[in-house]
Amino acid sequence: MAPKRFAFVIEDLYGGGAQKSLLYTADQLRQRGHDVIVYTLRERIEHRLPEGLEIENLGVVTALTKATTTVLTEKWQASRIARALKHWRPDVVISCSCDKITRHLDHPNLYFWVKSDVSAKFSDPRQRERAFAKVRRFYGGRQVIAVSKGVKENLERVVGLKAKRILPIYNPYEREPFVAMAEEPAALPDGDFFLCVAALEPRKRHDRLLRAYAESGVVTPLLIMGKGKPEHEAAIHEQIVELGLSDRVSVAGYHHNPYPWIANAKAMILASDAEGLPRVLIEALLLHTPVISVDCPSGPKEILTQELADFLVAPENEKGLADALARMDQAPVKIDERHYRQFLKESVLPQFEAL
């Protein structure tokens, strides 16, 4: 395939999985011979930046634009992005996590990369319909990349989005960098432990996990890793005490490199109400760590395949989650490449190249 010019647009490079997967995808396309640039809208960086990847901060998100946000402000911000795109002349533009602004762009080959399942984020009917209306307004008649088949199906069937087209494309991965990071020095617990790596926020449902862990009766310790608002972390600590788990459950905070813990865990556990395509489960498999998850919308059932499907539990079935923990504690599943082949870069990147 002839080299293409790819431009990625994202608000910043701080925080979660969306930023990490964008950087990796952009850099891998660069390594495959394409011209790639990443435009950020403000200077806020937390992730490791790949050497050789061109990143340009356009500086259009400021304290002032945050305080005075209007459609006119958004259009002004979009005009600055359009000016940069006109100068760089990309064949493909991919917007991620800044669509409120980039929806005003009219590039002929613009895609909106949707990383989460909005259909599962709201329980209040009015909030839910407002969110759905926003999605239809932003993406109606546009081109969308959905991070999983489940996200695509829910956008179409639940949200009622009538896009120009929606392409389900997984985030691409390679195993070797994760193995290398997992080998870096770390203060690991002695002996076996279960692990949950998730932001300390209500949607991740640490409360569900802790109740199931308590019911499971397992004595293998549970380590919770992540960051969040102080009140959410306090609620988790309070529940640990209430359930009498202080001697078996610990909260380890945020780690820039969690992979030594992931690689050495007996299993990774996720109990969220909603996900897009949870990176942490795929990364665990890449490190040959088995996974347990609730079958929340929309990605876990696409990750827990083959014999791992036995450890996919309905979200409200806390007894089933407890049973999955007990079964994995007694007989951990052995992971190999067949469990994660569909997510490897060799399977995924050609789909981006075809855009």
C-alpha positions as CSV (number, residue, x, y, z in Angstrom):
1,M,0.0,0.0,0.0
2,A,1.3,3.5,-0.9
3,P,2.2,5.6,2.1
4,K,-0.5,7.9,3.5
5,R,-0.6,11.1,5.6
6,F,-2.4,10.6,8.9
7,A,-3.3,13.4,11.3
8,F,-4.6,12.6,14.7
9,V,-6.4,15.3,16.8
10,I,-6.8,15.0,20.6
11,E,-7.4,17.5,23.4
12,D,-4.3,16.4,25.4
13,L,-2.1,13.4,26.2
14,Y,-3.0,13.2,29.9
15,G,-4.6,10.3,31.6
16,G,-6.3,7.2,30.3
17,G,-6.4,4.6,27.7
18,A,-7.7,6.7,24.8
19,Q,-4.6,8.8,24.8
20,K,-2.3,5.8,25.1
21,S,-3.9,3.9,22.3
22,L,-3.9,7.0,20.0
23,L,-0.1,7.4,20.6
24,Y,0.6,3.8,19.9
25,T,-1.6,3.6,16.8
26,A,0.0,6.8,15.4
27,D,3.5,5.7,16.1
28,Q,2.9,2.2,14.6
29,L,1.6,3.8,11.4
30,R,4.7,6.0,11.3
31,Q,6.9,2.9,11.7
32,R,5.1,1.3,8.8
33,G,6.2,4.1,6.5
34,H,3.3,6.6,6.7
35,D,3.6,10.3,7.5
36,V,1.9,10.9,10.8
37,I,1.3,13.9,13.1
38,V,-0.5,14.2,16.4
39,Y,-2.2,17.6,17.1
40,T,-3.0,18.4,20.7
41,L,-5.2,21.2,21.7
42,R,-3.4,22.0,24.9
43,E,-0.1,21.3,26.6
44,R,-0.9,18.6,29.1
45,I,1.2,15.4,28.8
46,E,1.4,12.4,31.1
47,H,2.2,9.5,28.8
48,R,5.5,8.4,27.5
49,L,5.9,10.0,24.0
50,P,7.3,7.7,21.3
51,E,10.6,8.9,20.0
52,G,10.3,10.2,16.4
53,L,6.5,10.8,16.5
54,E,5.7,14.4,15.5
55,I,3.5,16.1,18.1
56,E,2.3,19.7,17.7
57,N,0.3,21.6,20.4
58,L,-2.1,24.0,18.7
59,G,-3.0,25.7,22.1
60,V,-6.6,26.3,21.3
61,V,-8.0,25.0,24.6
62,T,-7.2,27.5,27.4
63,A,-8.7,28.6,30.7
64,L,-10.5,31.3,28.7
65,T,-12.0,29.0,26.2
66,K,-13.0,26.6,28.9
67,A,-14.8,29.4,30.8
68,T,-16.5,30.9,27.8
69,T,-17.3,27.9,25.7
70,T,-19.9,28.5,23.1
71,V,-20.5,27.2,19.6
72,L,-18.7,30.3,18.3
73,T,-15.7,29.5,20.5
74,E,-15.8,25.9,19.2
75,K,-15.9,27.2,15.6
76,W,-12.9,29.5,16.2
77,Q,-11.0,26.6,17.7
78,A,-11.9,24.4,14.8
79,S,-10.7,27.1,12.3
80,R,-7.3,27.0,13.9
81,I,-7.2,23.2,13.6
82,A,-8.4,23.5,9.9
83,R,-5.6,25.9,9.2
84,A,-3.0,23.4,10.5
85,L,-4.6,20.6,8.5
86,K,-4.6,22.7,5.3
87,H,-0.9,23.3,5.8
88,W,-0.1,19.6,6.5
89,R,-2.5,18.1,3.9
90,P,-3.4,14.8,5.5
91,D,-5.2,12.0,3.6
92,V,-6.9,10.8,6.8
93,V,-7.9,12.8,9.9
94,I,-8.8,11.0,13.1
95,S,-10.4,12.9,16.0
96,C,-10.4,11.5,19.5
97,S,-11.8,13.0,22.7
98,C,-12.3,16.5,21.3
99,D,-15.3,16.0,19.0
100,K,-17.2,19.0,20.4
101,I,-14.7,21.1,18.5
102,T,-13.7,18.9,15.6
103,R,-17.4,18.3,14.6
104,H,-17.1,21.7,13.0
105,L,-14.3,20.5,10.6
106,D,-15.3,19.5,7.0
107,H,-12.2,17.5,5.9
108,P,-13.3,15.0,3.3
109,N,-11.8,12.0,5.1
110,L,-12.4,12.8,8.8
111,Y,-13.2,10.0,11.2
112,F,-14.4,10.3,14.8
113,W,-12.8,7.6,17.0
114,V,-15.4,6.6,19.6
115,K,-13.8,4.8,22.5
116,S,-16.7,4.3,24.9
117,D,-20.3,3.1,25.0
118,V,-22.5,6.0,25.8
119,S,-25.6,3.7,25.9
120,A,-24.5,2.3,29.3
121,K,-23.3,5.5,31.0
122,F,-26.6,7.0,32.2
123,S,-29.5,5.5,34.2
124,D,-31.6,8.6,34.4
125,P,-33.8,8.6,31.2
126,R,-33.6,12.3,30.6
127,Q,-29.8,12.4,31.0
128,R,-29.6,9.3,28.7
129,E,-31.7,10.9,26.0
130,R,-29.7,14.1,26.2
131,A,-26.5,12.1,25.7
132,F,-28.0,10.2,22.8
133,A,-29.1,13.4,21.1
134,K,-25.6,14.8,21.5
135,V,-24.1,11.7,19.8
136,R,-26.6,11.9,17.0
137,R,-25.9,15.7,16.6
138,F,-22.1,15.2,16.6
139,Y,-21.8,12.1,14.4
140,G,-25.0,12.0,12.2
141,G,-23.9,11.6,8.6
142,R,-20.2,11.5,9.6
143,Q,-17.6,8.7,9.5
144,V,-17.0,6.9,12.8
145,I,-14.4,4.4,14.1
146,A,-15.9,2.3,16.9
147,V,-13.4,0.7,19.3
148,S,-15.4,-2.5,19.4
149,K,-18.2,-4.3,17.6
150,G,-20.3,-3.8,20.7
151,V,-19.8,-0.1,20.6
152,K,-20.8,0.0,16.9
153,E,-24.0,-2.1,17.5
154,N,-25.1,0.1,20.5
155,L,-24.5,3.3,18.5
156,E,-26.8,2.0,15.8
157,R,-29.4,0.1,17.7
158,V,-29.6,1.8,21.1
159,V,-28.5,5.4,20.4
160,G,-30.1,5.5,17.0
161,L,-27.1,7.0,15.2
162,K,-27.4,7.3,11.5
163,A,-23.8,7.8,10.5
164,K,-22.3,7.8,7.0
165,R,-20.5,4.7,8.1
166,I,-19.3,3.1,11.4
167,L,-16.2,0.9,11.2
168,P,-15.4,-1.4,14.2
169,I,-11.6,-1.4,14.6
170,Y,-9.8,-2.6,17.7
171,N,-6.9,-0.8,19.2
172,P,-3.7,-2.3,17.9
173,Y,-1.1,-4.0,20.3
174,E,2.2,-5.7,20.2
175,R,3.4,-7.9,23.1
176,E,7.1,-7.1,23.3
177,P,6.9,-3.6,24.8
178,F,4.6,-4.7,27.6
179,V,6.9,-7.6,28.4
180,A,9.8,-5.2,28.6
181,M,7.9,-2.8,30.9
182,A,6.8,-5.7,33.0
183,E,10.4,-6.6,33.7
184,E,11.3,-3.2,35.2
185,P,12.0,-3.2,38.9
186,A,8.9,-2.9,41.2
187,A,8.0,-3.4,44.8
188,L,5.7,-6.4,44.2
189,P,3.7,-8.2,46.9
190,D,5.0,-11.5,48.2
191,G,3.1,-14.4,46.9
192,D,0.0,-14.6,44.8
193,F,-2.5,-11.7,44.4
194,F,-5.5,-10.7,42.4
195,L,-5.4,-7.3,40.7
196,C,-7.9,-4.6,39.6
197,V,-6.5,-1.7,37.6
198,A,-9.2,0.9,37.1
199,A,-9.9,4.5,37.8
200,L,-11.3,5.0,41.3
201,E,-14.8,6.2,40.1
202,P,-18.3,4.8,40.6
203,R,-18.6,3.5,37.0
204,K,-15.8,1.0,37.7
205,R,-17.9,-0.6,40.4
206,H,-15.2,-1.4,43.0
207,D,-18.1,-1.9,45.4
208,R,-19.4,-4.8,43.3
209,L,-15.9,-6.3,43.1
210,L,-15.3,-6.0,46.9
211,R,-18.6,-7.7,47.7
212,A,-17.9,-10.5,45.3
213,Y,-14.4,-10.9,46.6
214,A,-15.7,-11.1,50.2
215,E,-18.3,-13.7,49.2
216,S,-15.7,-15.8,47.2
217,G,-13.9,-16.8,50.4
218,V,-10.6,-16.7,48.7
219,V,-7.6,-15.9,50.8
220,T,-5.4,-14.7,47.9
221,P,-5.0,-10.9,48.5
222,L,-6.6,-8.4,46.2
223,L,-4.7,-5.3,45.1
224,I,-6.6,-2.3,43.7
225,M,-4.6,0.1,41.6
226,G,-5.8,3.4,40.2
227,K,-6.5,7.1,40.9
228,G,-9.6,9.1,41.5
229,K,-11.3,11.8,43.5
230,P,-10.6,11.7,47.2
231,E,-14.2,11.0,48.1
232,H,-14.3,8.0,45.8
233,E,-11.1,6.6,47.2
234,A,-12.5,7.2,50.7
235,A,-15.6,5.2,49.9
236,I,-13.5,2.3,48.7
237,H,-11.4,2.3,51.9
238,E,-14.6,2.5,54.0
239,Q,-16.1,-0.5,52.3
240,I,-13.0,-2.5,52.7
241,V,-13.2,-1.9,56.5
242,E,-17.0,-2.6,56.6
243,L,-16.5,-6.0,54.8
244,G,-13.6,-7.0,57.2
245,L,-11.2,-7.2,54.3
246,S,-8.4,-4.9,55.6
247,D,-6.0,-7.8,56.0
248,R,-6.5,-9.0,52.4
249,V,-7.3,-5.9,50.2
250,S,-5.1,-2.9,49.6
251,V,-5.3,0.2,47.5
252,A,-2.0,1.0,45.8
253,G,-2.8,4.2,44.0
254,Y,-1.7,5.1,40.5
255,H,1.5,3.7,39.0
256,H,3.0,5.1,35.8
257,N,4.1,1.5,34.9
258,P,1.6,-1.0,36.3
259,Y,2.9,-3.9,34.1
260,P,5.1,-5.6,36.7
261,W,2.0,-6.0,38.8
262,I,-0.2,-7.1,35.9
263,A,2.4,-9.7,34.8
264,N,2.7,-11.2,38.2
265,A,-1.0,-11.2,39.2
266,K,-2.9,-14.4,39.5
267,A,-5.7,-12.7,37.5
268,M,-6.9,-9.3,36.4
269,I,-10.5,-8.5,37.4
270,L,-12.9,-5.8,36.0
271,A,-16.3,-5.1,37.4
272,S,-17.4,-2.0,35.5
273,D,-20.9,-0.9,34.5
274,A,-19.6,0.2,31.1
275,E,-16.5,0.0,29.0
276,G,-15.6,0.6,25.3
277,L,-12.9,-2.0,24.8
278,P,-11.1,-2.3,28.2
279,R,-7.3,-2.0,27.5
280,V,-6.4,-3.4,30.9
281,L,-7.9,-6.8,30.0
282,I,-6.1,-7.0,26.7
283,E,-2.8,-5.9,28.3
284,A,-3.2,-8.6,30.9
285,L,-3.6,-11.2,28.2
286,L,-0.6,-9.9,26.4
287,L,1.4,-10.6,29.6
288,H,-0.3,-14.1,29.8
289,T,-2.3,-13.1,32.9
290,P,-5.8,-14.5,32.9
291,V,-8.8,-12.2,33.3
292,I,-12.2,-12.2,35.0
293,S,-14.8,-9.6,34.0
294,V,-18.5,-8.7,34.2
295,D,-20.2,-8.8,30.8
296,C,-20.8,-5.0,30.7
297,P,-21.4,-3.1,27.5
298,S,-19.6,-3.4,25.3
299,G,-16.1,-4.9,25.1
300,P,-15.4,-7.7,27.6
301,K,-17.2,-10.4,25.7
302,E,-15.0,-9.7,22.7
303,I,-11.9,-10.2,24.8
304,L,-12.9,-13.1,27.0
305,T,-13.2,-15.8,24.3
306,Q,-12.6,-19.5,24.2
307,E,-12.3,-21.0,27.8
308,L,-12.1,-17.4,29.2
309,A,-15.8,-17.1,28.4
310,D,-16.5,-19.1,31.5
311,F,-15.1,-16.2,33.5
312,L,-17.5,-13.6,31.9
313,V,-20.3,-12.9,34.4
314,A,-23.5,-10.9,34.1
315,P,-23.0,-7.5,35.8
316,E,-25.6,-7.9,38.5
317,N,-24.6,-11.5,39.3
318,E,-22.2,-10.9,42.2
319,K,-22.5,-14.6,43.3
320,G,-21.3,-15.6,39.8
321,L,-18.4,-13.1,40.1
322,A,-17.5,-14.6,43.4
323,D,-17.7,-18.1,41.9
324,A,-15.4,-17.0,39.0
325,L,-12.9,-15.7,41.5
326,A,-12.9,-18.9,43.5
327,R,-12.5,-21.0,40.3
328,M,-9.7,-18.9,39.0
329,D,-8.0,-19.1,42.4
330,Q,-8.1,-22.9,42.3
331,A,-7.2,-23.4,38.6
332,P,-5.9,-20.3,36.7
333,V,-6.4,-20.4,33.0
334,K,-3.1,-20.7,30.9
335,I,-3.0,-17.8,28.4
336,D,-1.3,-18.0,25.0
337,E,-1.4,-16.0,21.7
338,R,-4.7,-17.5,20.5
339,H,-6.4,-15.5,23.3
340,Y,-5.2,-12.1,22.0
341,R,-4.3,-12.6,18.3
342,Q,-7.2,-10.5,17.0
343,F,-5.8,-7.4,18.9
344,L,-2.2,-7.6,17.6
345,K,-1.0,-4.8,15.3
346,E,-0.6,-7.2,12.4
347,S,-4.3,-7.8,12.5
348,V,-5.4,-4.2,13.2
349,L,-3.2,-1.7,11.5
350,P,-4.2,-2.7,7.9
351,Q,-7.7,-1.6,8.8
352,F,-6.5,1.9,9.6
353,E,-4.4,1.9,6.4
354,A,-7.5,1.2,4.4
355,L,-9.3,4.3,5.6
